[in-house]
């Protein structure tokens, strides 16, 4: 959904930038907070983050608490290493306990209609 322009991705990137080290958010959570997008749109935005960007793309995982597979069908080992370096623990089957490591969202309620 790149046709929505960079402001669409910028809104997603600002939200992801709020996730502190040692916490993760899900694609769906970011989509709900950003409004007018789907978890898949968030995934597209994360895959478009330039390598030199400060956006902590690695802190976004799927709703099962797992690192999503990439286009080659494999999870990203670099993402797992970056999360581990921040203290994120992986349980059986490579899952992150969202009740322990999940980000609770930005302070205050963010409306789906809020303009960024």
N, C-alpha and C positions, 0 to 999 in steps of 0.2 A: 504494500500500500504506500509505496514511496510517492505516489502522485499527490498525496496530501501535503507535500512540501516539507521543508526542513523544520518548520515550526511544530509539526506533528511529532517528529522524532525528538526535537528539542524538549518538548513537554515530557516525553518518556525519559529522556536522558536526565532531566532535572530531578525527576522522582527517583530514578535509580541512584543518582548522586547523593541522595539523602540516606541511603542504606548504610549504616555504620559498619566498620570492620567487625567481624565476628557475628554478623547477622546475615540472613538471606531473605529474599522475597520471592514470591512465585510470579510467573508470567501473568496469571489471572489477576493477582492482587494489583500488580502495576497497571494492568489494563483497566480494572475498575477505578483505580485512583485517577488515571489519565482521562478516562471517559472517552466515549465514541471510538473505542478500538477493541480489538479482541486479543486474547493471549498470543495468537499467531502473529499479530501486528507487532507486539512487543518482542517476540522472537526475531522477526525481521529487523527490527531496530537494533537489537543486541548484536545480530550478525553483521550489521553495518557499522559498528563502532570501529573507528580507525585504530590501528595498533598503538599509536602514540597518544590516544585519548585518555583523559583522567576518569572517564565514566567507568565505574566499577561493574562492568557487565557480568563479571564472574559471580556476583552475588545474587543473580537471578536464576532460579531453578524451577523445575516443574512442580505441579501440585502434589505429586507423590513423594516429594522430597528428594528427587533424584536429579542428577545432571542430565539434561536432554541430549540425545544423540545428534550428531552433526550430519552434514550431507553425505559423509562417507559411512554412516551407520554406526559410528563409534562415539562414546562420550569423550569429552575433551579432557585429556589428562592434565593439561595446563590449568584448567579451571579447578579441578580437584586439588591440585597442588597449591594454588593460590588460596583456596578456601581453607585448606589445612593449615597454611601458614598464618591464617587469621584466627586459628583456634576452633574452626568448625570441625566437628567429629562426624564420621560416617559410620553408620551402624551396619547391621546385616544387610546384604544385598546392595550396599552402596547408598543407603538412604540417610538423609539428614533429618533429625527429629525437629520438625517445624515448631513444636510446642516449646522447645528449648532454644533453638537458634533462629526462629522466625522473627522477622522485623514486624513490629506492631503498627507501622505506618507513621507518617509525619504527625507532628503535634497538631491536634485539632482535626476536625472533619474536613475532608476535601470533597466538594460536590462534583458530580460528573459534569455539571454545566459551568463550572468555574473556568474563567478565561485565564490563561497563563501568559 
